[in-house]
Amino acid sequence: MYIRKTKHYVIALLAIFLIFGNSLNILAAEENEAVFTNDNQTSTYPVLEKLLDSVFSSNSLTSATLRIRDQNNMDITQAWQHHIQDLYEQSKFECIIEIIKTQQLKLSTEKKEIVDIELNGSVQKQKITQEFYEIATSDSYTKEWIVKLTGYITYSLFSQEILSATNPTLSLIYAPFGAAWSAWMNNVSTGHTIRSSSVLFWGRYTMMGSMQIHPFLPLVDYNFGTFTESMIGYPDF
């Protein structure tokens, strides 16, 4: 009788483990399939769409400028902007993603504004902001996000020279990874270099995502890689 009860107990435990394991696999599979699912989005890549909306959409309230750089950080906006815009207007975001990957392009948008004026207008402080689009994969999970780099330049209109600049701030502003995910940046560092007529701002970080597979299990962390974002700020002399 004791052996029979023990056998039934073991079988029951195995059944529970199998059901629990299958539930985890189903949850993980559903999460992986729903990487970019968003009922309010028409695109498979809603983050890329959001970035390009700020440049090309007639309904956009912003006045952002598109910046496109190659793997050597050279500005090649003129060579690619019209092609990217044509694909955007046709909602061919998959084609844009393919171009980004094969050509190793980095897309960002830029905004500039005067935030302070001193000495009868001869000294001005300008805020320069760029929002960078990134997409990466970790353990079969592909995610996209936008980070913002913000720097300030103080310059003299009289002498046309840069007086000072601040280390930029780097922030994660849009990362819809999914309901089970938390997106965050690790090992963040920033810096700047003042040149004769411009300032190089940069920020470096490791993109992380934590997923809650089951309420009774600890979070699982995923590393999507280390990224460096940089921009060159030109004051409006």
N, C-alpha and C positions, 0 to 999 in steps of 0.2 A: 504493500500500500504506500509506503514512504517513497519507494523508487518511482512509483507511478505518479505521485504528486510532484516529485522533483522534476520528472520528465515533462509534465504538463507546465510547470513553472518556467522551465528553460524554453519551451516552445513559445510560451506567451511573451517572454522577454525578447526572443528573436523576432517575433512578429512586431512588437513595439519598435524595435530598432530598425526593422525594414521599413515600416510605415514612416518613422521619423526621418530616416535617411532619404526616402523617396520624396518626402515633403521638402527637405532642404534642396534636393536636386531640382525639383519643380520650381521652387522659389528662385534659385540661382538662374535657371534657364529663363524664367519669365523676366527677371531683372536684366539679363543680358540681351534679350530680344527687345526690351523696352528702354534701351539706352537713351534713345532720342524721342521717345513717345511723349507727346504733349498735346492735349486736346485743343489747345488754343493756337497751335502752330500748324502751318500748312506744309512746312519743309521737314525733310528728314534730318536736316542740320539747322535747328532753330537758332543756335548761337551765331553761326555764320550769317544767317539771314538777318538777325538783329543788328549785327555790325554793319552789314552792307545797306540795311534800311536807313541808317543814320546818314549815309552818303548819297544814295541814289533814289530813295523813296520821295515821291512828291508830297507825301503826308508828313515827312519828317520835320520836326520843329527845331532841329539842330542844324548847324552849319559846319559839319565836320568835313575834313579833307582826307581822301584816301591816300595812304602811303603803302607802297609795295617794295619790299627789299629782297635781294637774293641771298644766297648762303654766305656771301662775303660782306653782307650788310650794305651793299651798294643800292642806292635808290634807283629802281627801274620802273617807277610808276607809269611814266609815259608809254613805255613799251607794252604794258599789260592792262592799263586801266580800261580802255575801250572794250577789250575782249572780255574782261571780268564783268563789265557793265552789261554787255550783250547777253551773257549767260545768266546774269542776275535777272534781267527783264524777262527771260524765258523760264525762270525758276529752275534752272539746271544747276542746282547746288552740288550735285554729285560730280559734275564735270569740273566745277571750281575746286572741289576737294582733290580731285585727281591731279589737277594742275599744281595745286599747292604741294602735293606730295612728290610728284615727278620732277618739278622744277625747283623744289626746296624753297618756296617763297614764304615770306612772312607778311601778313596783312595787318595793317593798323589804321586807325583814324586819328586825325590830329585836330586840336582846337587851340586857339591862342586868344588871350584877352589881356587888356591893360587893367591892372588891379590897384595901382597906386601911382600918383603923380606928385612930384615935389619940386621945390625951387622954381616956381613959375613955369612948370612944365618941362624944364630942361632935364630932369631926372625922372625916369619912369621905371615901373616894376611890371614885368610881364609874366603871366602864368601860361605855361605850355603843358598841355596834356595830350597823351596818346593812349589809346586803348588797343591792346594787342589781342589778336585771335590766336588760339592754340588748339590743337587736337592731338591726342596721343592715346596709346593703348597700353594697358597693364593686365596681364593674365587674361586675355581675350575680351576685356571690357574696354570699349572705345568711348572716350569722353571728350567733350569740347568745352572751352571756357574763355572768358575775357578777363584780362588784368589791366589795371590802369596805372600809368606812370605819370606823376605830376611834379614839375620842377618850376622854380622861380628864378628870373634873371633881372637884376637891377642894372641899368645902363644910362649913359649920358647922351642925350641928343646933341649937346653942344660939341663934345669931343668925339662922339661916336665910338665910345669904348665901353666895354663891359666892366662895371664896378664890382659886382659880386654875384654869386649864385648860391643856391642852397642844395643840399643833398635832396634828391627827389623822394617822394613817398610812393610806395608800391602797394597796390591793394587789389584784392580779388573782388570783382564787381558783378560777375554773372557766371554761374556754374550750375545749371540745372541738371545735376547728375542723376536725379531720381529720388523718389520718396524714401527709399531705404538707405540713401547715401548721405554722407556729410563730406563736403569738399573743403580743403584747407591748404594753406601754404606753409612750408617748413624751410628752415635755414635761409631766411630772407636777408639780403644785404643790398645796399644801394650806394651810389657814389656819383661824382661828377668831375669833369675836367674843363676848366675855362680855357678857351682858345682865343685867338685874336679877335674874331668877329662872331663867335658862336660858343655854345656850351654843350658838351657831350654829357648826357644823363644816362645812367644805366641802373638796372635792378636785376638781381639774380634770386632764384627761388627753386625749391623742389615742390612739385605739385603732388598732393596727396588726396586720396579719397578713402573714406572708411564706410564699410557697408555692414548693416545689421541684417544678417541672414535670418536670425530667429531671436525673439525676445529673451530667451534663456541662454543664449550663447554670446560670447564677447564679440566686440566689433572686429572685423577683419580689415586691415590696412592694405592699401594698394599704392604703389609708387609709380607715378606716370612720367617721371623723369625730371631732370633739372634744366631750367630754361633761363636764358639771359635776354632781357628786353632792353633796347637802347634807342635813344632819340637824340637828334641834334637840334638844339634850340637856336634859332636865328632871331635876334631882337629886331624890331621894326625901327631901325635907325632913320 
